[in-house]
Amino acid sequence: MKKVNLKIEIDLNSRRIEYINIEGRVLSTNSFFDFINGSWVAEQKDFPLNNDEDLDILIITVGNPRENSKLKLTVNSEFKGEFSMYKPFNRNGYGQFNLEI
């Protein structure tokens, strides 16, 4: 099992992080992200990847309906990109990042 250093940043349009599942692991929303300089930031050292060697991310956030939010991903100090949510926040304010990188 390969381990990577992982950094995830989500912009302020996501007002709350509701659910986190990375590589099949459900993570605590209270301890995984910190609010730093107007963004939700998560940094994990030696995060284990499954044998398929891609990074599976499902993060459900809450924000204003019809708005969108962005996620920036860095793996082992290499910027992998900026990604939009799967769809804008729905009428109840829920949206998701569903990525396989």
N, C-alpha and C positions, 0 to 999 in steps of 0.2 A: 504494500500500500504506500503510495507516494504521499508526501506531505508538502504543503505549500504555505507561504505567507500570503494572507488574504486581507485586502482592504476594500470595503464597500462604503460608498457615500451616496446618500439619498437626499435630494434637495428638500427645501422647506415646504413645498407644495404638499408633501406627505406630512400631515400634522401629527400622526400617530402611527407606530408600527404595530400591527395587530397579530401577525403570525410570521414565523421564520422557519423554513425548512431548506437546509442546504445539504446536498449529498445524502438525502434520506434521514437527516438528523433534525428533529424538532428542537429548536433552540429557544431559550428564554428571551422574550422581548424586553424585559427589564434590565438584563445584564449584558446582552449582546451589543446593542447600540448605545452610543453616548451622543448627546446633542452638543456639537462643537461648532462655533462660528456660523450658525444658521443652517447647519446640515446635520443629518443623522450619520454618524461615522462608526463603523465597526472594523476593528483590526484584530486579526487572529494569527498568531504564529503557529507554525507546524499543524495546520488544519489538514486532516486526512482526506485524500481523494480516493474514490472507489477505483477499481481496476480498469474501468473504461476510460480513465484519464481525461474526462471532461468534467466541468463543474456544473452541477444541476442546482438551480436556485429558484425557490418559490417564496416570495415575500408579499404578504398582503398588508396594504397600508390604507389609511383613511385620510380623505381630503375633501375639497369642495367638489360637488358634482360637476361633471363635464370638463374639469381641468385635468391636466396631465402632470406627471412627475417624472424625474430623470434619476437614473442610477449610474454611478461611475464605478468601474471595477478595475482594481489593480491586483495582479497576481505575481508574487516574487519580484516586486518593484517594476514590473512591466505593465504599463497602462493597456488594458484590454479594450476599453471603449466606454462610450456613454450610451445608455439604453433607455428607451421610453417604456412606460408600462404597456402591458398587453393591449389594454383599451383604456380610455379616460375613466376617471372615477364615475361609478354608476350613480343613479339618482339617490341612493342611500349613502353615498360617499365612499364606497369601497372600491379599491383597485388592486391590481397585482402585477408584480414583476415575475415573469415565468421564463427563465433563461436556461439554455444549455450551451455552455461555452467550452 
